[in-house]
Amino acid sequence: MHMGDTFVNGAFAFCDVEGGGRFSGLIESAAGVLARVNDETKIIPGHGPLATKADLQKFHDMLVTVKERVAKGIASGSSMEAFIATKPLADLDAA
């Protein structure tokens, strides 16, 4: 399964918001592919090494976590600078 730039194996995704991309679209794309593949499927990411279903699941789960944390930060009413200063994604940097 070739996923192009909707999947980056081993790193954070880039969402081209200015070009019409949506972060939730990346999550939807990963979920859709996960529903179609099995443990034998080879997944070709836009960047990074050849992947497995488990790799894509990890990426999907990371995206969901990022979305939840950012939504929580927005809901808190803190400034973007204050939110970033809390390093809300630090534990995901090595993921």
N, C-alpha and C positions, 0 to 999 in steps of 0.2 A: 504494500500500500504506500503510495507516494503522497506525502502530506505537504510538501513545499514549506513555505514560511509560516504555516499555521502551527508547526511543531518544531521546537528547538530542543534537541536532546542534550540535557546536561546544563542548561542555562535558562535564564529568564527569557520570556518571549518579548518580542517587539510588537507593539500594537500601533499601527499607523492611523491614529485617530484623525489627523489632518486629511488623510486620504480616504476617510470614510470607514476605517476599521473600528470595531467595537471589541472591547476586552471580553464581553460576554460571548461574542462570536468565536473567539478562540476556544472558550470553554465548550460551546456547542459543537464546534468542529471536532475537538478531541473526544467528546462524549459520543458523537455520531460514529466516529471511526471505531471506538472501543466496542460499540454495539455490533460491529460488522466483522471484527477480526477474532482470531483465536490465538492460543499460545504458540502456534507454529508460524504465524504470520510474521514476515519481515516488514518492518516499517521504516520507510526512508524519510528522515526529517529534512527540513530546509537547511539546517545546520547541525553539526554534531555527528557522532557515529551512528551506524545502522542500529535500529532500535527493536525492542520487543514490545509486546502488549503491556508487560509490567512497567517498562520505561514510560510508555505513553500514559499509563494509569498514574504513575508518579507525577508526571507533568500536569495532567488534568487536576489531580488533587492539589498540587501547588498553586495552580491558577485559581481554584476555588478558594483556597486559603487567602491568597493575596486579595481577591475581590472582597471577601468577608472582612478582612482587616482594614482595608481602605474604606469600606462602607462604615465601619465602626468609627474610624478616625473622622470621617466627614460628619457623622451623626454627633460626635462629641463637641463639635463646634470649634475645635482648636484650629489654629492657622496651619497652613500647609507646612510652614517652616517648623512649627512646634511638633507637628505630627512626624515629619521626617527626622527630627532630632531624637525621637524615641526609638529610632531604628526598628520599626515594626516588622521588617522582613529579614533581620539579621540572621535568624536561625535558618532561613531558606537559602542564604547565599551559597552554602556548601552543597545544597541539595541537587 
